[in-house]
Amino acid sequence: AVNMIGVCVASLDSKLNQLIVSVSKDNIDIIRGLCTLTSHVGEHETEWIAAGSAHALTIVQMQLAFTRFPDRNICDTSLEFWHALQDVPLSSRHSLLREQLFGQVLEVLLTQSVYPSSLTQQNKDDLDSDSFNRFRESVGSCYVMIYSLLQSSYLTYLLN
């Protein structure tokens, strides 16, 4: 049953790519829904994800796309997925779900956590500071989690 759910969810990957390319107010709810769905699959079927079938790896890539998504609410929804996957021992994970993947997640989260480079006093008022700061606080636990995996190479990611 889990594999069937995974197949169905992974088949949505091409639709997700179409939605991301043409982001609009109408499809942001669809993207949020897909993120929530794949996050729940990952949180509740972590061992299946960790085993690394082709469909599970597609879901992981979808989650990486959600983490990278400009809407921080969508990115925030994906964080529990990464926490759940990190709880699986390395020896029980597919080789693609280890250090390299979490290095990518770290790079994405670092990018998501900085103030926009184009921030001016005028558009600073448009930025929801409380929401942005809450997001940065929730990402903090991910940084600790990723450090426990990457250890010495964590610094390399921070410097690049």
N, C-alpha and C positions, 0 to 999 in steps of 0.2 A: 504494500500500500504506500509506503514511504517513497519507494522508487517511482511509482506512478505519479504521486504528487510532484516529486522532483522533476519528472519529465514534463509535466504540464507547466510548471512554473518556469523551468528553463526555456521552454518553447516561447515564452514571452520576451526573450532577450532581443529578438529582432524588432519587436514592437517598441521596446524600451528605447533602442537606439533611434528609431524614428521620432519618438516623443521628445527625446533629449535634443535632437537636432532642431526641432521646431517648437521650442518651449513657448507656451502661451499660457495665459491665465486659465484657459479651459482644460489644458492637459496637465497642469501642475497637480491637480487632485488625483489624476490617474497615476502619475509618477509617484506621488506620496503613497497611494494605495499599493502599488507594486513594491515599493520599498518596505512598507509595513508587512506585506505578505511574505516577501523573501526573508525579511528579518525574523519573522515568527517561525518560518520553516527552519532557518538556521539555529535559532535558539532552542527549538523543541526537538530537532533531529540532528543535533550536533555531531554525533558519531557518524551518521550517514554522510554529512558534509565532509567531515575529517577524512573519511575513507577515500574521497576524491574521485568518484565516478565522473564521467564527462558532464553529466547534468549537474552534479554538485559543484563542479568547477565553474560551470556557467553561472550558477547562482552566486558563487563567490565573486566572480567578475562583475556581476550585476550590482552586488553590494559595494564593490569598490567604486563603481560608477555613481552610486547613490552617495557615497561618502564624499566624492569629488564634486557633487552637484552644487551649484552656487547657492541654492536655498538652504540655509543652515538648519532649518527645521527638518528637512529631509536628511541631511547629513547626520543630524542628532539621532534620528530614528535608527540609523544603521549602526550606531555605536554598540548596542547590546549584542548584535551579531558578532562583532569582533571580540567582545568579552567572552561570549560563550565558546567561540572557537579557541580562544587562548587557554581555556580551562582544560582542553584535551591535551594529554601529554604528547610531546613531540614525536615520540616513538609510535604513537597511534595515528599520526597525521600523514596524509599524502605529502610527498616531498615538496610539492608546489605550495603547500600551506604552512610553510615554516618561515625562516628568517627573511627571505627575499620578499614574500608577500607582506609581512608586517613592516618591513622597511618602506614599502610602497604606501602602506596605510599611514605610517608616520609622516612621510613627505606630504601626503594629502592633508592630514590633520594640521600640520604646521602651516600650510598654505591657507587653510580654512580659518585658522586662529589669529591671523594678523589683520590689523585694520587695513581697509582698502588703500592702495597706494595713491589713489586719486582723491583721497579724503580732503575736503576743504572745509572751512568753517560753515559755508553755505550748505553742503550736503551732509555735514556732520549732524545737523539737526534732524535729517531724515533717517539716520542710523538709529535703530532702537538699541541704545546702550545697555539697558538692563538685560534684554534678550541676548545680545552679543556676549555680555559678560557671563551670563548663565551658561551659554554654550561653551565658552572657554573654560569654565569651571568643570563642566561635564567631560570635556576632552582631557582634562588633567589626569583623570584616572586612567585613561587610555595611554597617556604618555608613560605612566608608571608601569602599566601592564606590558607595554612594548619594550620598555627598558629591561624588564626581567627576562625577556626573550633575547633581545639583541646584545645586551650588556656592552662590551667594549666597542662594538660597531655602531652603537647608538650615537656616539659622539661623531662618527664619520657622517652619518645622515644629517646631524644638526649642522655640521660645518659645510655641507654641500648645498 
